Amino acid sequence: MADTKQQPPAAPPGPAGGEAPFARRIVDTSSSNQEGLSAEQVRFIRHTELQQWGRKSQALRGRNVLTGLAIGAVVVAIYGYTFYSVGRERIMDEMDEEAKRARMGAPKKDAN
């Protein structure tokens, strides 16, 4: 008949340390841990890393330009508003002077 013994659970895939194969670094090019690699493999790895860095830096450069333009637009807007306010203030001062001259030259009324 059938075997009634239970089988032990299967071990999870990957190394015995429990670390999944996709989570660990395969080749460490930053240190001198390249004994098992040929010169062509090391050159290919460095070339690929350089290409990836170039793509990331292009995206970062684009965001930096956009941020710089936004900050520059805010600065120009504040600068322009300041000149606009000062100009209006000068106009208001001139209008106050005209009103003052008009009050001085107007005949006095008994109601005032």
Secondary structure as a PSIPRED ss2 file (coil, helix, strand):
# PSIPRED VFORMAT (PSIPRED V4.0)

   1 M C   1.000  0.000  0.000
   2 A C   1.000  0.000  0.000
   3 D C   1.000  0.000  0.000
   4 T C   1.000  0.000  0.000
   5 K C   1.000  0.000  0.000
   6 Q C   1.000  0.000  0.000
   7 Q C   1.000  0.000  0.000
   8 P C   1.000  0.000  0.000
   9 P C   1.000  0.000  0.000
  10 A C   1.000  0.000  0.000
  11 A C   1.000  0.000  0.000
  12 P C   1.000  0.000  0.000
  13 P C   1.000  0.000  0.000
  14 G C   1.000  0.000  0.000
  15 P C   1.000  0.000  0.000
  16 A C   1.000  0.000  0.000
  17 G C   1.000  0.000  0.000
  18 G C   1.000  0.000  0.000
  19 E C   1.000  0.000  0.000
  20 A C   1.000  0.000  0.000
  21 P C   1.000  0.000  0.000
  22 F C   1.000  0.000  0.000
  23 A C   1.000  0.000  0.000
  24 R C   1.000  0.000  0.000
  25 R C   1.000  0.000  0.000
  26 I C   1.000  0.000  0.000
  27 V C   1.000  0.000  0.000
  28 D C   1.000  0.000  0.000
  29 T C   1.000  0.000  0.000
  30 S C   1.000  0.000  0.000
  31 S C   1.000  0.000  0.000
  32 S C   1.000  0.000  0.000
  33 N C   1.000  0.000  0.000
  34 Q C   1.000  0.000  0.000
  35 E C   1.000  0.000  0.000
  36 G C   1.000  0.000  0.000
  37 L C   1.000  0.000  0.000
  38 S C   1.000  0.000  0.000
  39 A H   0.000  1.000  0.000
  40 E H   0.000  1.000  0.000
  41 Q H   0.000  1.000  0.000
  42 V H   0.000  1.000  0.000
  43 R H   0.000  1.000  0.000
  44 F H   0.000  1.000  0.000
  45 I H   0.000  1.000  0.000
  46 R H   0.000  1.000  0.000
  47 H H   0.000  1.000  0.000
  48 T H   0.000  1.000  0.000
  49 E H   0.000  1.000  0.000
  50 L H   0.000  1.000  0.000
  51 Q H   0.000  1.000  0.000
  52 Q H   0.000  1.000  0.000
  53 W H   0.000  1.000  0.000
  54 G H   0.000  1.000  0.000
  55 R H   0.000  1.000  0.000
  56 K H   0.000  1.000  0.000
  57 S H   0.000  1.000  0.000
  58 Q H   0.000  1.000  0.000
  59 A H   0.000  1.000  0.000
  60 L H   0.000  1.000  0.000
  61 R H   0.000  1.000  0.000
  62 G H   0.000  1.000  0.000
  63 R H   0.000  1.000  0.000
  64 N H   0.000  1.000  0.000
  65 V H   0.000  1.000  0.000
  66 L H   0.000  1.000  0.000
  67 T H   0.000  1.000  0.000
  68 G H   0.000  1.000  0.000
  69 L H   0.000  1.000  0.000
  70 A H   0.000  1.000  0.000
  71 I H   0.000  1.000  0.000
  72 G H   0.000  1.000  0.000
  73 A H   0.000  1.000  0.000
  74 V H   0.000  1.000  0.000
  75 V H   0.000  1.000  0.000
  76 V H   0.000  1.000  0.000
  77 A H   0.000  1.000  0.000
  78 I H   0.000  1.000  0.000
  79 Y H   0.000  1.000  0.000
  80 G H   0.000  1.000  0.000
  81 Y H   0.000  1.000  0.000
  82 T H   0.000  1.000  0.000
  83 F H   0.000  1.000  0.000
  84 Y H   0.000  1.000  0.000
  85 S H   0.000  1.000  0.000
  86 V H   0.000  1.000  0.000
  87 G H   0.000  1.000  0.000
  88 R H   0.000  1.000  0.000
  89 E H   0.000  1.000  0.000
  90 R H   0.000  1.000  0.000
  91 I H   0.000  1.000  0.000
  92 M H   0.000  1.000  0.000
  93 D H   0.000  1.000  0.000
  94 E H   0.000  1.000  0.000
  95 M H   0.000  1.000  0.000
  96 D H   0.000  1.000  0.000
  97 E H   0.000  1.000  0.000
  98 E H   0.000  1.000  0.000
  99 A H   0.000  1.000  0.000
 100 K H   0.000  1.000  0.000
 101 R H   0.000  1.000  0.000
 102 A H   0.000  1.000  0.000
 103 R H   0.000  1.000  0.000
 104 M H   0.000  1.000  0.000
 105 G H   0.000  1.000  0.000
 106 A C   1.000  0.000  0.000
 107 P C   1.000  0.000  0.000
 108 K C   1.000  0.000  0.000
 109 K C   1.000  0.000  0.000
 110 D C   1.000  0.000  0.000
 111 A C   1.000  0.000  0.000
 112 N C   1.000  0.000  0.000
